[in-house]
Amino acid sequence: MQSTTPDAVKADAAQWFEHHWDPELPLGRWWQLLADAGLAFPSWPQGFGGRGLSASATKAVIQARRDAGAFGPPNGVATFLAAPTIMHYGTQAQQAKYLPQIVNGQDLWCQLFSEPGAGSDMAGLATRAIRDGDEWVVSGQKVWNSGAQWAKYGILIARTDPQQPKHRGITYFLIDMEQEGVDVRPLREMTGDAAFNEVFLNEARVAESDRLGDLGDGWRVAMTTLSHERDPDNVGLGETAAFGSVDLDVTVNDHRSALSSKIDGFSLALSGGITKVLDDVTRQFDALDDPITRQRMAKIIEMRRTSTWSGMRTAASAKSGGQPGPEVSTLKLLGSELGRQIRDVGLETMGPHGMLYGEDAPSGGLFHAYSMFTPAQSIAGGSDEVQRNIVGERVHGLPREPGEKEQRELPWSELPRS
Ligand SMILES: Cc1cc2nc3c(=O)[nH]c(=O)nc-3n(C[C@H](O)[C@H](O)[C@H](O)COP(=O)(O)OP(=O)(O)OC[C@H]3O[C@@H](n4cnc5c(N)ncnc54)[C@H](O)[C@@H]3O)c2cc1C
C-alpha cells in the first residue's frame, strides 16, 4: 500500500480486508496476517507490524477494519507498554527477539513496577538486581501486576546501585516470567476477578542482553512506558482488550463471542465498550426522555471526544521526542472522571436495580462489574493526585513538593523507609 492520504489509505485497507478477513480463521493466523500486512498497528514502524502511518491515516485503517467487521489486533501490556518502550530503547537484537511475538499476539507480558513500599513513590523501589557474569540476579517483591499469571515476559525495574540517588540507581530489564525464582500469586479484587497479582522474585535471572536502555537509566525508560500507559489512544482497545490467557487456535468468531459474553470490569474500562452498555441501560429504563439524563449523557459524549482528541497528544509528543509527554496526564485524569460520570449516570438511572450485582442485574451485570472497577481507574498507572502533581510541576513549572529536592540528591541507601 503506497498511498498516504487518509482516504487513499482507507480505500487500500478496505480492499485488503475484503480479501483477507475471515472470521473462521484461527485467531493466531488472523493476527499473523494483520501483522504481516502492517495493519495490526499501522502507526508503528515498518518491520514492526506497522507501516509508519500518521495518526489520521492510522484512524482511516481502523475505520476500514471496523467497516469490514474485522477483528482487531492483540492487546494488553505487551502491545501498549512493552512494545513502544522496546521500539524506543531496544537494541536491534531485542526488537527482533520480542516484537514479532507481541504483534502477532503470541506472547503476553506484564509490568513489574509497583512494590508494597513503592507505588506513587516508584523511584523508592527496593527490588535488587546484582550483576553475576553475563546475568543479573533479581530479588524482591512486586505487587498489583496485571496479567502476571498469564505473562511469558515482564518489563521490570530494579535497583542496580543503592549508593546512587533513588532516581539514578534503577535499571530496566526484560525478564522471563517462566523460570524458577518467579512466584506469581493472584490477588482477588472487590470486583470478584483476580486480574492482578503479587510477584515474588527470588534470585530470578535476567541476561545482560535483556537490559533495556543504559545501566542506571531505568527511571527514564520507565517514564516512557508510563507515558504510554497514561495515553488513552491505543489501537485495538475497542475490540480486543481483555485480561486472561488467549487460545490462538480457536476461530476468531469463537474468541470474539467468548469475549463479549465474559467481559470483566477491567476490559470494559479499557475498551470504551461501556458507552454502549450505558446507552442500552438508559434505553431500557426509558431515561432518555428525561432532560437531566440527556444533559449528562451529552456531557459524557463530549468528555469521550475530548479524551480521544489528538491535538493535546500531538503537541505533547512533539516536545518529547515522539513519545507522549507529561501532558498526557490530563487525558488520564479525564479518563478517571469520565469513568465516574458513566458509573453515576447508569446506577442512578437504574434506581433500586442499581444496587444489584451479578448476571441477573440489568445489562447482565456488565454495568455493575464496570462500576465496581471505576475506583481502580484513578489509581492504575499513577493516581489522580500524582497526575495533578505531574501536570503542576512538569507542565506548568510549579515548585516541587517540599523536601523532594533533598530526597532526590541523597543516596537511596540513606533514605528513610517505612
Ligand atoms: C487495576 C490496577 C492495575 C494495576 N496494574 C499494575 C501493573 O500491571 N503493574 C504495576 O507495576 N502496577 C500496577 N498497578 C499499581 C499502580 O501503579 C499503583 O497502585 C499506583 O501507582 C499507586 O500506588 P499505591 O497503590 O502504592 O498507592 P500509594 O502510593 O500508597 O498512594 C496512596 C494514596 O496516597 C496518595 N499519594 C501518594 N503520594 C502522593 C503525593 N506525592 N501527592 C499527593 N498524593 C499522594 C495517592 O494518590 C493515593 O491516594 C495497578 C493498580 C491498579 C488499581
The ligand as an SDF file (V2000), in Angstrom:
LIG
                    3D

 53 58  0  0  0  0  0  0  0  0999 V2000
   -6.2940   -2.0230   38.3710 C   0  0  0  0  0  0  0  0  0  0  0  0
   -4.8570   -1.7610   38.6590 C   0  0  0  0  0  0  0  0  0  0  0  0
   -3.9010   -2.3280   37.8690 C   0  0  0  0  0  0  0  0  0  0  0  0
   -2.5440   -2.1190   38.1340 C   0  0  0  0  0  0  0  0  0  0  0  0
   -1.6300   -2.7430   37.3530 N   0  0  0  0  0  0  0  0  0  0  0  0
   -0.3160   -2.5990   37.6370 C   0  0  0  0  0  0  0  0  0  0  0  0
    0.6620   -3.3230   36.8820 C   0  0  0  0  0  0  0  0  0  0  0  0
    0.3450   -4.0820   35.9510 O   0  0  0  0  0  0  0  0  0  0  0  0
    1.9600   -3.1900   37.2280 N   0  0  0  0  0  0  0  0  0  0  0  0
    2.3760   -2.3810   38.2350 C   0  0  0  0  0  0  0  0  0  0  0  0
    3.5800   -2.2920   38.4530 O   0  0  0  0  0  0  0  0  0  0  0  0
    1.4800   -1.6920   38.9840 N   0  0  0  0  0  0  0  0  0  0  0  0
    0.1410   -1.7860   38.6980 C   0  0  0  0  0  0  0  0  0  0  0  0
   -0.7940   -1.1080   39.4620 N   0  0  0  0  0  0  0  0  0  0  0  0
   -0.3320   -0.3370   40.6050 C   0  0  0  0  0  0  0  0  0  0  0  0
   -0.4720    1.1720   40.4880 C   0  0  0  0  0  0  0  0  0  0  0  0
    0.5020    1.6830   39.6050 O   0  0  0  0  0  0  0  0  0  0  0  0
   -0.3430    1.7450   41.9150 C   0  0  0  0  0  0  0  0  0  0  0  0
   -1.4410    1.2730   42.6510 O   0  0  0  0  0  0  0  0  0  0  0  0
   -0.3250    3.2580   41.9180 C   0  0  0  0  0  0  0  0  0  0  0  0
    0.8560    3.7480   41.3580 O   0  0  0  0  0  0  0  0  0  0  0  0
   -0.4980    3.8220   43.3550 C   0  0  0  0  0  0  0  0  0  0  0  0
    0.4390    3.2640   44.2300 O   0  0  0  0  0  0  0  0  0  0  0  0
   -0.0100    2.6190   45.6150 P   0  0  0  0  0  0  0  0  0  0  0  0
   -1.1510    1.6930   45.3530 O   0  0  0  0  0  0  0  0  0  0  0  0
    1.1890    2.0930   46.2840 O   0  0  0  0  0  0  0  0  0  0  0  0
   -0.6260    3.8360   46.4470 O   0  0  0  0  0  0  0  0  0  0  0  0
    0.2120    4.9000   47.3460 P   0  0  0  0  0  0  0  0  0  0  0  0
    1.3850    5.3880   46.5770 O   0  0  0  0  0  0  0  0  0  0  0  0
    0.4610    4.2450   48.6610 O   0  0  0  0  0  0  0  0  0  0  0  0
   -0.8440    6.0420   47.4810 O   0  0  0  0  0  0  0  0  0  0  0  0
   -1.8770    6.0700   48.4810 C   0  0  0  0  0  0  0  0  0  0  0  0
   -2.6190    7.3900   48.3640 C   0  0  0  0  0  0  0  0  0  0  0  0
   -1.7220    8.4800   48.6250 O   0  0  0  0  0  0  0  0  0  0  0  0
   -1.7480    9.4180   47.5580 C   0  0  0  0  0  0  0  0  0  0  0  0
   -0.4040    9.9760   47.3410 N   0  0  0  0  0  0  0  0  0  0  0  0
    0.7600    9.2810   47.3340 C   0  0  0  0  0  0  0  0  0  0  0  0
    1.7970   10.1170   47.0800 N   0  0  0  0  0  0  0  0  0  0  0  0
    1.2660   11.3490   46.9050 C   0  0  0  0  0  0  0  0  0  0  0  0
    1.8180   12.6260   46.6080 C   0  0  0  0  0  0  0  0  0  0  0  0
    3.1300   12.8010   46.4190 N   0  0  0  0  0  0  0  0  0  0  0  0
    0.9600   13.6890   46.4950 N   0  0  0  0  0  0  0  0  0  0  0  0
   -0.3830   13.5280   46.6840 C   0  0  0  0  0  0  0  0  0  0  0  0
   -0.9650   12.3350   46.9760 N   0  0  0  0  0  0  0  0  0  0  0  0
   -0.1500   11.2590   47.0770 C   0  0  0  0  0  0  0  0  0  0  0  0
   -2.1940    8.6240   46.3450 C   0  0  0  0  0  0  0  0  0  0  0  0
   -2.7960    9.4680   45.3820 O   0  0  0  0  0  0  0  0  0  0  0  0
   -3.1890    7.6550   46.9560 C   0  0  0  0  0  0  0  0  0  0  0  0
   -4.4430    8.2610   47.0810 O   0  0  0  0  0  0  0  0  0  0  0  0
   -2.1490   -1.2910   39.2170 C   0  0  0  0  0  0  0  0  0  0  0  0
   -3.1320   -0.6870   40.0070 C   0  0  0  0  0  0  0  0  0  0  0  0
   -4.4770   -0.9230   39.7470 C   0  0  0  0  0  0  0  0  0  0  0  0
   -5.5070   -0.2490   40.6140 C   0  0  0  0  0  0  0  0  0  0  0  0
  1  2  1  0
  2  3  1  0
  2 52  2  0
  3  4  2  0
  4  5  1  0
  4 50  1  0
  5  6  2  0
  6  7  1  0
  6 13  1  0
  7  8  2  0
  7  9  1  0
  9 10  1  0
 10 11  2  0
 10 12  1  0
 12 13  2  0
 13 14  1  0
 14 15  1  0
 14 50  1  0
 15 16  1  0
 16 17  1  0
 16 18  1  0
 18 19  1  0
 18 20  1  0
 20 21  1  0
 20 22  1  0
 22 23  1  0
 23 24  1  0
 24 25  2  0
 24 26  1  0
 24 27  1  0
 27 28  1  0
 28 29  2  0
 28 30  1  0
 28 31  1  0
 31 32  1  0
 32 33  1  0
 33 34  1  0
 33 48  1  0
 34 35  1  0
 35 36  1  0
 35 46  1  0
 36 37  1  0
 36 45  1  0
 37 38  2  0
 38 39  1  0
 39 40  1  0
 39 45  2  0
 40 41  1  0
 40 42  2  0
 42 43  1  0
 43 44  2  0
 44 45  1  0
 46 47  1  0
 46 48  1  0
 48 49  1  0
 50 51  2  0
 51 52  1  0
 52 53  1  0
M  END
$$$$
